[in-house]
Amino acid sequence: MISEIRIIPVLDIPLIKEQDDLAKIVSERIELEDKDIVVICETVVTKSQGRVVDLKKINPSTRALDISKKTGKDPRLVQLILDESKEVLKIGDSVIVVETRDGNICASAGIDVSNVCGDESVVGLLPKDPDKEAEKIRQKLKKLTGKEVAVIISDTQGRPFRSGAIGVAIGVSGMKPLWKRAGEKDLYGYELKSSIIATADEAASAASLLMGQADEGIPIVVIRGARHLKGEGSSKELLREKEKDLFRP
């Protein structure tokens, strides 16, 4: 039985630059324990990978110009959204919902303007292969600390039929992203038939309470004491199959 879950900020994180070693930065600032979940916001991973783009270097296509007129978005940003997407699902007033190349359904292909570098013309793309990057960070943390931890790369996304954004896991290593509890019994002995808990998303959302979205300056958080299934998994398991997605246009 869990008695306590702690959400611990990793403090004094410097402004991240390309090729910065995130595992080394974490290990120097907090003493990790076995079974910790290290949650890293996608923006710092993006910056460490050098996946930032200056909009001044983007030439929008005819399609981008057309969508820009419908949404009011910068046509250069629209072009980047198109470049990072497999499919445009919905275009509305100031919003473009797409399926990204990694299969995530989100607004603006997850491209960030805030907390990138202070220049509004420079934006951050989603990290490349976030599952692989989470695994790389986890293995480096194990080498540096000797501890077996899980690593989540998180982003904030909106949800169908509900207002506001919450944290979600877009990269996972060292834990099962889903906890399938079918076959277990509830307090009254009823056997659960189809309960599946998105444990990685729940951890990412809990971490976002500390991370914030503005000037908090806490891009990395450690969750200690949370129940999760250790093992290998992929964030792709969190994506509902296209044929079963009732919310998809």
C-alpha positions, 0 to 999 in steps of 0.5 A, a space after each residue: 500500500 502506498 503511504 506517500 507520493 512525493 513530487 520533487 523539483 530538480 532545482 537550479 537547472 541552467 538554460 539548456 543548450 544544444 548537446 547539453 547532457 541532461 542525465 549529467 545535469 540531473 545527477 548533479 542536482 538530486 540524489 535519485 533512488 531506485 523506482 523514481 520516475 524522472 519527468 523531463 519536459 519536452 522543451 529542454 529535450 528539444 533544445 538539447 537536440 538542437 531542434 529549434 527553428 528560426 521562422 525568418 528562414 521559413 518560406 511558406 507554401 500556398 497551402 500554408 498561406 491559405 491556412 494562415 488566413 483561416 486561423 490567423 497564425 503566422 504563415 511561417 509557423 503554419 508551414 512548420 506545422 505542416 512539415 511536422 505533421 502526417 495529417 491535418 485533422 481540424 482547422 479552426 479559429 486560431 487552432 490547427 489540430 494535426 497528427 504528428 509524424 510520431 502519431 500524437 494528436 495535438 494542436 500545432 504539431 506540439 511546436 513551442 514558442 514560449 520558453 525556447 530562447 526569448 526571441 519570438 521568431 525562434 520556435 521549438 519542435 517536438 523532440 526527435 524519437 522521444 522514446 529513444 531519447 528517454 531510454 538514452 537518458 535513463 541508461 546514462 542516469 543508471 551509469 552515473 548513479 547506479 539507480 534503476 529509474 524510469 524516465 518520461 519526456 512530457 508535453 502539455 496537450 488539450 483533451 476532447 470535450 474538456 478545457 485546459 491542457 494537462 501533462 502527457 507522456 510522449 517518451 517513456 523508458 523503464 516503465 510500462 506506460 499502461 497498467 492493465 488491471 482487468 481481472 483484479 477485484 474492487 473493494 466489493 469483490 467485483 472483477 474488473 473487466 476493462 480497466 486500463 490506467 495510463 500510468 505514464 500520462 498520470 505521472 506526467 500530469 502530476 509533474 506538470 503541477 510543479 513544472 508550470 507553463 510560464 516562468 517557474 523554471 522547473 523543467 525536470 521533476 522526480 516523482 517518488 513513491 508512485 506505483 508503476 509497472 517496471 519494464 520496457 514500454 513505448 509511448 506509442 502504447 498510449 495512442 488509441 488506434 485510429 479505427 477505435 478513436 471515436 473523437 477523430 474527425 
